[in-house]
Amino acid sequence: MSDLFTNAVEFLSKGGIVMLFIFLCSIAAIVLVIERMLALHADKKQTRLLTSPLIDALQNAHFERAFSLIDSHPCALAAIASTALKHRGHSRESIQEAMMDEARQQDARLNRFIPLIGSISTISPLLGLLGTVTGMIQVFSRLADEYDAGAMANPGMLAGGIWEALLTTAAGLCVAIPVFLFHRLLTSKLDDLMLQLEATSSQILDILAPAPKSDPSTPAENTSLSA
C-alpha cells in the first residue's frame, strides 16, 4: 500500500501543479457523478411508486389521500402534483401555468451539478494540454541553458523531459473520457425522467381541469407542460 501511495505521489509530482488540478477535477467528478446518480435514481423510484396510486386517488376525487401520497413520496412529481392540487378549482390555464412554473423549478433541481460535470469533462484535457506545453517549455529552456554553457545536448534528458510533459495530457484524457460518458448518461436519465413527468402531469391536469370539448375543425389545445 505504501509503495502504491509513493508511486502515486511521484506520478503527480512529475506532472507539476497542473497535474494537481487534474487530480482535483477527477475527485470532484467522482463525487458529483455519484451524487447525481443517487439523486436521479431516488427520484425515479419515488415517481414510479407514486404515479399509479396518485392518478387513482385523483380520478376518484380522494384529495386527502392524494396529499398523503404526495407527502410520503418526495420527488419532482409530488411537487408538481401538490401545486396542481393547491390550485384546483381555478381555471385550467391557471393550473397549467402553476404546474409549468413548478416543473421548471424541479428541472433545475434535478439538473443541478450536471452542467458542472460536463465542464469538468471539457476542461480536463485542456489542463492536460497546458501541462504538456509548460513542461515542453521547461525542457527546451534547460536545453538552451546547457547549450549556452557550451554543453552538448543530451538526448536522454530531452526524451525524459518530453515523457514527463506528456503525462499531463494522458492524465487529462483519462479523466475527461469517463466523465464525458457519465455526463451523457446522466443527461439521458434526466431527459427520460422529465418526459415521464410531463406525461403524468398532463394526466393530472386533465383530471383536475378537463379540457373543454371543441369543434373538430379547431386546433387541439396544447396540454404539454414543457416551456
N, C-alpha and C positions, 0 to 999 in steps of 0.2 A: 504494500500500500504506500509506504514511504517513497519507494522508487517511482511509482506512478505519479505521486504528487510532485516529486522532484523533476520528473520529465515534463510534466505539465507546466510547471513554473519556468523551466528552461525554454520550452516552446513559446510561451507567452513573452518571455524576455527578449527572445530573438526578433520578435515582431515589433518591439518597441511600444510606444504609447498607443499607437493606432490599434495594435492587437488587443490591448486592454479594452478599448471602446468596442471592438468587435465581440469580445468575450461578454461584456456587459449587455450588448444587444441580444446575444444568444440567451442569456439568463432572463432578460425582460420578455423575450418572445416566448420562452417556455412557460413562464408564469402566466402571461396573458392568454396564451392558447388554451392552457388547462382551465383557466377561469372561465373563458367564453364557452368552451365545450361543455363544461358542467352546467353553466347557466342556461344555455340553449337546450340541453338535454332535459333539465328540470322543468323548464317552461313548456317544452313539447309534451312531456309526460303529464303535467297537470292539465294541459289543454285537452289531451286525449281523454283523461278521466272526467273532465268537466263537461265536454261538449254534449254528449248524448243525454245525460240526466237534466242538464240545463235546458236544452231545447224541449224536452218532455214537460218540464215544470212550466215553462213559458206557454206552451201550447194549451196547457190545462189551467192557465191563469193562477198557478200556485206561486205567487210572487215572494211570499215569505220563504218558501223552500228554495226559490231561486237565489235569494240573498244569502241563505245559509250555505248553499253550494258554492257561491262566489267567495264567501269568507273562508271556506275550508280548502279552496284550491287557488292559491295565489299565483297568478300568471297574467299574461297580457290579455287573454280572452276575458278573464274575470274582471279586469279593469274596464274593458270596453263594454261588457255586458252590464256592469254596475252603473256606468254612465248612462247607458240606454234606459235602464230601469228607473233611474232617478228622473229622467225626462219623459217618462211615459205619461200620456195624456196631452202632451204637446203635439204640435203638427209634425208630420213625417219629415219635413225639411229641417225642422229644429232638432229632432232626434238624430237625424243623419249627420248634421253639422257637428253636433256634440260628439258623436261616435268617431267622426273623422279626426277631430281635434285630439281625442284620447288615443286613437290609433297612431297618430304621428308621434305622440309622446312615447308610446310603447315601442315604436320602431326605433326611436332614438335611444331608448334604454337598452334594447336588445342589441343594437348596433354598436354599443359602447366598446371601445378598445379595438374593434375590428379594423378601422382605418389605420390605427397606430401599428397594428401587426403588419398591415400592408406596407406602411412606411419603413418598418424595420427590414422587410424583405428587399426593399429598394435601396436603402442606404448602406446595407451591409457590404455588398460588392463594391460600392463606391469607396467605402472606407478601406477595403482591401486594396483597391487600385491606388488610393492615396498613400497607403503604407508602402506599396511597391515602388511608387515614384520617389518618395522621400528616401527610401532605402537605396535605390539606384543612385540618387544624387550623392548620398554619403559615400557610396563605393567609389564612384568616379572622382569625387573630391579627394579621397585618400590616395587614389592612383595619381592624380595630378600633383598632390603634395610630394609624393615619392619621386615622381619624375623631375620635379623642380629641384629636389635634393640630390639628383644625379643617380638615383637607384633605378635598377631595371624593373620593368613591370612584372608583377607576379601573377601569372595566370591562375594559380591556385587561389590566391586571395580574391581575384576577380570572380571566379566561379563560386566560391563560398559566399561572397557578398551578394551575388545575384540570387543564389539559392535562398539565402535568408530573406532577401527582399520579396521574393515570390511567395513566401509563406503567408503573408497577409492577404494576398489575392486568393489563395486557396482557402484560407480560413473564412474570408468574406463570402465566398461562393458556398462553402459548406453550411454556413448559417442561412444564406438567402434562399437556397433551393427548397429545403424542407419548410421554411417559414412561409414562402410563397404558396406552396401546396396546401398548407394548413389554412392560409388566408382564403384561398379559393374554396376549400371545404366548408369553412365557417360561413362564407358568403352564400354558398349554395344552401346550407342548412337554414340560414336566416330567411332566404327567399322562399323556401318551401313552407316555413312556419308562417310567414306573412300572407302567403296565398291561402293557407288553411284558415287563418284568422279572418281574412277578407270574406271567404265563403260563408263561414259561420256567422260573422257579423251581419251579413246580408240576410241570413235566415232570421236572426233576432229582430232586425229592422222590419222585415215583412210580417213577423208575428205581432210585434207591438204596434205597428202602424202600417196596415196593409195598403199597398198601392191602389189608388182608385182605378176602377175599370175604365179603360179609354177606348176610343173608337179604333178599330183595327187599322184604319188608314193613317192614324197619327203615330209618330215615332214613339217607341217604348221608352219609359223613364229609366234613367241610369241609376241603378242601386248600388254601384260599386262604391266602396269606402276609400279607394285609393285617390290621393290628391292629384 
